[in-house]
Amino acid sequence: MASMALMILPAVAPAMARDYGVDASLIGYQISVVGAGLLTALLLVGKLSRKLGARV
């Protein structure tokens, strides 16, 4: 559900941009922020996983 919610925005961006009167290329900022957050999370969780191990 989270992936779908994230990736539906670029798919409908042209139609929504036309309705709101903004440039459709602005959706690139949303994708870049998500990508940076994903990269940061992967870096932090990888180190945390090595530190704590596979605790259940």
Secondary structure, 3 states (H helix, E strand, C coil): CHHHHHHHHHHHHHHHHHHHCCCHHHHHHHHHHHHHHHHHHHHHHHHHHHHHCCCC
